[in-house]
C-alpha cells in the first residue's frame, strides 16, 4: 500500500552573502547554493520546497541571483516556496526570503533592513606616522576613487551615494513586487530599519509566526516528513564545489585562504553584530 505521507525537501541558506570563499569559509553565493537549490526542486511529488534562511546580508548581487534562481525553479517545477526565518533575514538575507510565496518567522527573529550600506576606513595620517611613503599612479582621473590612504573627496562620496540609491531602488522594487498589498503603509519600511518577527508580521514583511516542523505538519498533515537537502561531500568530507571538485587542498592555497579569510571574517562578524548576534 502506497504511503500517504508527504515529503518536503528542506534547504538551509545560512551565513553571510558574498562571492568567493575558500577552504575554511563558504559564504552564501549562487555558486555555493545552486546545487542544493536545484536538488530540492527535483523532488517530483513534493508540493513545496522549504527554505530555512539565517543571514544578516552581504552582496546585493549574490542575494538577487539566489532569489532569482529560487523563483525561476519554483515557476518551472510548479512548486510552492515556504521560507522560514531563524535568527535573522535582514538586508540581502531578506531579499532571499522574499523568494518565498509565504514567509514564516519566529516571534523573535530579526527581519527587514531594506537598505544599502558601504563601509570602510580612512588611513590618511597613518603612513606618515609610521614613516612609510606611498606611491600611487593612475591612468584615469577617478581610478583611485575612495582610496583609503587619500583624503576623502566630496565628489567621490556623491558618486557612491548615487550608486547606493540605484541599488536600494532595485531592492525596494523587488520587495514591492513580491509582497504587494501585504505591505503596511509605513514611512519606515524602506529606511534600513529592522524589526522582530512580531513587528515584521504587522508591517507585512512576514506572513506567519511559527517554526518549520509545526507549520509544515499543520499544513500538510502529521505524517509529513522533512528531508534535508545538502551538497555532496568529497573523499575527505569537504563539500564539493559547483563542478564537483573540492576546494583547493594545496598547502599554498590553504595558507592563502587562511590569510585572506581574516579580513572576510571580520566583515562577517560585523554584519552579524549589527543585529545583536
N, C-alpha and C positions, 0 to 999 in steps of 0.2 A: 504493500500500500504506500502510495506516494506521500511524503511528509508535507504538511500544510504550513510548516514553519517558514517564515520569511527571513532571508539572509540579507543584511545591509552591509555593504563594504564601507570601511571607515579608513580615512587617511588623516594623518596628523601633520599639519603645517605649523611647526613650532620653531621660533627663532627670529633673529633679525633678517631683514631682506636686503640682499646685495649680491652683485655678481661676483664671480671668482670663488675663493675658498681654497682649501688645501688639505694637507694630511691630517691636521689637528682641528680643523673647524670646517663646518659645512653649512653655511647660511642658506636661507631660502632664496632660490632663483629659479627661473624657468628650467635651466639645465639640471638642477638638483631635484626638481619636483615633477618634471614631465612624465617620467617613467611610472611613478606611483599613481599619478592622476589618470593616465591612460589605462593602467591596470584596473583601477577602481571602477571606471566606466565600462569595463569589458564584461562585468557580471551581467549576463543576459537576463536573468529572471528577477534581478533586484529592482524594485520600484523606485529606489532612491540611492543617492550616494551621500554619506555623512562625512562632513569635514570638520575636524577639530582645529581651531585657529588659536594660536597663542603667540602674538607678535607685537612688538612696540613700533614696528615700521622699518623704514630704511629707504632703499631705492624706489622712487616712483615708477621708473621704467619696468623693473622686475616685478613690482606689485601688479602693474597693469597687465603685463604679459601672463602672469599666473592667473589673474582674474579672467583674461580673455580665453585662455586655454580651457578653463573650467566651463565657461559659458558656451564655447563652441562645442565641447563634447556633450554638454547637457542637451543642447539642441539636436546634435547629430544622433545621440543614443536615446533621446526622448526620456531623460531621467530627471526626477526632482532632486534638487540640491539643497540639503539641510546643513547649515553652518552652525556649529556650537562654539561659543566663545569661552575660553578658560580664563586665565588671569587677565589677559588684555588683547584687544583687537583695536589698535589705535594707529592713526596715520595710514601708512601702507598696509598695516595689518587689517584695518577696517576696509580698505579698498578691496582686499581679497575677500573679506567677509561678505561684501555686498554681491558677490557672485552667487550667494545663496538665494534660493526662492523664499526661504524663511531663515531668519537669524534667531538663535536661541542663546541666551546668555545667563550666567549665574547672577543673582542679585548684586553680588559684589564685584563682578567683572568690570573692567575699565574699557569703555568704547568711545569712539569719536576721534578727536584731534584731527579734524579735516582741515589741514593747512599744509604749508611748506616751510621748512626751516633749513638754513645753511649756517654752518658754524666753523670757526677756525681760530687761529691765534695770530697775534702780531708780535714780531721779534725785532722791531726796528732799532732798538738800542742794545740788544743782546750781543751782537757780533763785536761792536766797539768795546763793550765791557770785557769780553774775553780775548780781545786782541786778534780778531780774525777779519781779514779783508775779503769782502765778497765781490766777485766779478760777474756781472750779468750783461749778456749781449743778446739782443733780439733783432729779428727782421720782421717788422710789423709793429706799429705804434702801440697796439693793445695786447701784444703777445704775453706780457708779464702782468696782465690784469690781476688784481688782488694778491700779488706776491706778498707772502707773509713777512719778508725781510725788507719791504719798502713801505714808506708811508702810504696810508690808505687815501685813494683819490675819490672825491665825490662822484665823478662821472662813472667810476667803476662800480660803486655801490648802487647808483641809479640803474645801471645796466643789469646788475644782479637782481635787483628788486623787480624790474620789468620781466625778467625771465621767470622769477618766482610766481608772479601774478598769472602768467600763462599756464604754468604747471598747476597752480591752485585752481584755476578755472576749469581745467580738464578734470580734476578730481571732483569739483562741485557738480559738473555736468554728469559725470558718471553716477554719482550718488543720487542725483535727482532722477536720472533715467531709471535706475533700479528700484528706488524707494518711492518715487512718485508722490501720490497723495497721502502716503503713510507719514510723511514728514510733518512735524509740527511747524507752525508759523512762528519761528523764533529767530531773533536777530543774532543770537549767539551760535547758531548751528554750524556755520562755516568759518568761525573765527579761530579755530585751532583749539578751542576748549575741549575737554574730555569729561565724561560722566560715568557714574556707576551703571550697572545693568538696569537698575530700577529707573533711574532718571532717563537712561537711554531708551527704554521702552516708552516712557511718557513722551519723548521727543520724536518717536518714530524711527529711531536708529536700530531698534531691536523689536522683534515680533512677539517673543515669548520669554519667560523666565523659567529656567529649569536646567536639567542635566541630560546628557545624551542618552544614557541607558533607559532612564524613566520615560523620557519623551518618546523614544522610538518604540518602546513596548506599549505605551498608551496609544500611539498612532497606528502601529501595525500588528498588535497583539502580543500576549505574554510569551508566546513561543518564538518571538523574534530573536534572531541570532546576529550578533555583531562580529564582522570578520575584518580584523585589522590588516590593511594592505601596506607592506613595506617594500623598500628597494631590495633587490637581491644582494647577497654578500659574496665577496671573493673568497679565495682559498684560505686566507688567514683572517677572515672575519671583517675585512674592510668593505664598506659599501662600494658597489661598482658605480662608475660614472655613467655619463649619458650613452657612451658607446660600448659599455661593458668592461672597460679596463679600470683597474683600481687606481686611486690617486697615487702619484709617484712615490716609489719606495726607495729611490736612490738616496744615499746619505746626504749629498749636497742639496737635493730637493727638500728633504726633511728639515735641514738646517735653515734653508731659505724660507720655508713655510713658517717655521717657528719664529724667526726674526720678523717677518712681515706680519705675522699674526698678532704681535704685541700691540701695534697701533690699532689694528682692527678690533682687538679685544677691548681696548679702552673705549673705542667708539661704541661698541655693542653695550658695554656696561653703562655708558652714559644714556643710551636710548632706554634701557630697562629702568634705570634710576629715575628718569623723568616721571615715571608713573608709580614711584614708590616701591619698585620691585627689585 
